[in-house]
Amino acid sequence: MPFTPLSPAGSRKVARDAVHHPLFARYYARISVAAETRMGMGGIRDRLLAGLSGRVIEIGAGNGLNFAHYPHTVSEVVAIEPERLLRQLAVESALRSEVPVDVAPGTAEALPVKSEAFDAAVVSLVLCSVRDVRRALAELQRVLRPGGTLRFFEHGRGGGPAMTFTQRGLDRTVWPRLTGGCHLARDPVAALRDAGFELGPYRRLMMPEKGPRLPTSYCVLGTAWRPRLTEPEKPGPTV
């Protein structure tokens, strides 16, 4: 049965253009394809998605470049993308994918899917641009089953005081307006921890690996989990 998106209120109608950045979307579609080989993003995607299985939800799927890297152990990918042009490109990528992929409109802060419906979730260069990081991560907690896996590849704060000062200054001025709401100085690892995820192994890396250090260069690749539900303590014997 094909995936049908649900709004949090249970309606099957979903706002199709909650995010609209047509100029940035066209630019991103071009540079992201070039980055697959020039910046080694193809290899990053392989590492990001290796070992996943079952039903997976991908948040902010963009133009669908992750789809070709999902292992065959994944039974279904539900890919949420709010921007119209990128969503259209993601649909084209889904048609070429070797695993089943359904592309749907929606935002990270209000995912149009049922609670505890997924074995794993993927965020890839997404938390920098969501409007409300805390709410988006709460939604990920909701849709993951207890013990479900979250794979993340994000950029954010890094590089010492001078670079952090530069990142924050850009965030307050031109950067989000030019880049579809992207922010440079967010801390994705701290945000995941504060949201209640159990952090697994993660690695900080530079993109590009060689060359000048840019405000966008400071990245992290890793795994987290939604905590498993704990059984309530049984009352002790009465005396």
N, C-alpha and C positions, 0 to 999 in steps of 0.2 A: 504494500500500500504506500503510495507516495506521501511524503511529508506535507502536512498542511499547517502553516504557522497559526498559532493562537496568541491573542493578546492576553496580558495578565488578567484581564477581567473575563476571559473566556470567549470573547468575540473572535470571529475568524477574519475580521477586517483589521488590517495593519496599516498605519500611516506609511506611505511608500517613499516619502522624501523628507524624513525627519532631519537628514543632513544633506546639504546641497552645496558642494564646492566644485563646480564643473571645471574651472580653469586648473585648480590644483589636481583634480582627478586625472585630467589629460597629461599633465606633467608627471605625476606619479606613475601612471601607466607606462610612460616611456622609460623613466630612469630605473624603475624597479626591474624591468626586463634586462636592461644593461647590467645592473648590479648582480644578476645571477652568476655571471662569469667574472666580470671585472673586479667585484668586491668579494667573491666567494660566497654569495648568499645561497646558492644552490646547496653547497655543503652544509651551511648552517641549517637549512630547512631539513636536510636528511637527519642531522643530529637532533633537531627539535622534535621530530615526529617518530623517531625510531622506537620500536617496541610498543606502540599504542595498539589497542585492540578494542573491539566492541563498537558501541555508538559514541561518536565524537561530535561535539559542537565547537565550531571555530567562530570566534568573535572578531568582527572587522576583517573579513576575508579579503578585502581589496579586490584586485583583479584575478584572484584565484591561483597565484603561483605556488601556494603550498600543495594544491591538490595532487600534482604529479609525484609528490614525495611521500604520500601516505602509504604505509605498508599494507599488504593484502590481508593482514589480520584485522583490519578495521572493516566492520560490516556496513557502516553508514556514516557519512559526514553531513551534518546540517550546518551550513555556512551562512552566517548572518552578516549582511553588508548594507549599511544605510544609504550610501551614496549611489545615485542612479547609474551613472556611467560605469563606475567600478563594478557595480552589481551586474550590469549587462556583460562586461568582460568576464566576470566570474562565471556566469552561466555558460559562456563559450568554453572556458577552461574546464568546467564540470563535464561537458559533453566529451571531452578528450580524456577524462580521468579513468583510471583502471579500477577505482573503488567508487561505489555509489555516492554521489554528492547532490544534495538538494540545496539550492541557493534561495534565501528568503530575505525580505526587507526586515528591518528592526534595528533597535539601538541597544548598546550594551547595558544601559540603565533600566531597560524594560524588555527583557528577552521574550519573544513570542512563543515560548515553549513551556511544557509542563515541568513541574518540580521533580527532581531526582530522576530525570529521564536519560541521563548520559553517564557513560563510564569514564569519559575523559573530556577535557576542554583544552582549547588552544588559543592563546593570545600572542600575536606576533606584530610588534610595532603598533600597538593599539592603545595601551594605557596612557601613552603620551598625549592622546588627542580626545579621549572621552571627556565629556563635560563634568561628570561626577565620578571620580575614581572609586570612592567608598561605595556608592550605590551600585556601580558596575560589578565590583567584586562581591558584593552581597548577592547580586543576581547569579553570579557564577557559583557561589555556594549553594544557592537554591536549586539550580538545575542539575548539579552534579549529585550522583548518588553518594551516600556516606562512604568514605575511603576512595572516592574518585580522584583521578589524576588531573592536575593542571600543568600543562607545559607552557613555558613563556620564553619569549625572546623580545627584549625591550631595550630602548635606550633611555638615558636619564642623566642625573647629576653625576659629576665626576671631574677629576683633573686638578683638584686642589682649589684653594681660595680664589685665585684669580679667574680660573675658568668657571667656577660656580657663580662668581659675581657676574661674569659675562652672560652665562646662561639665564640667570634671573633677570638681568636687564633686558635681554632679548624677549623673554617671556612677557615682560610688562609692556613691551612696545610693539614691534612689527612682526615678530616671528609667528605667533598664532594666526595673524591675519593673512600672512603669505602662504601658510602651509596647512591650511585646512584644520586649524585648531590645535596643532601640535605644540607641546610644551617641552622645553629642554631640561628643566631643573627638577622634574619629579623624580622620586626615588621608588622604583617599582618593587624592590625587595622589601623595603619598610612598609609599603602599602599592603603587600600580600600578608606580611606578618601581622599588621594591625587589623586586617580583615578576618583573622582567625585561621588562615591556612597554615598547615604544617609544612615548613620549608624543607625540601630535600637538597640534594647537591645542586649547586649552581656555580657558574664560572663567569667572571668578568672578562670581557674582551674588547678589543678596539676594532672599529669598522670605519675606514679600511684598516687592515692590520699594519700596513706600512704606509708611510706618508705623513702629512701634517696632522696634528691633533686638532680636530674641529669640535665645536660645541655639540655636534651630533654623534661624535665618535664613541662615546662611553656606553657600552652595551652590557647586558647580562643575559645569559642563557641558562635555564634551569628547570627544575621540577618542584611542584608543591602538591599537597593533597588536601582535600576536604577531610577534616577529622572524622573518624568512625564514631557512630553513636555508642555511648557507653551505657551499659545496663544499670538501672538504679540499684543502689545498695540494698541488700536484704536486711530487715531488722534483726538484731541479735536476739539471743534467747533472753527471755524475761527471768528475773531472779525472784 
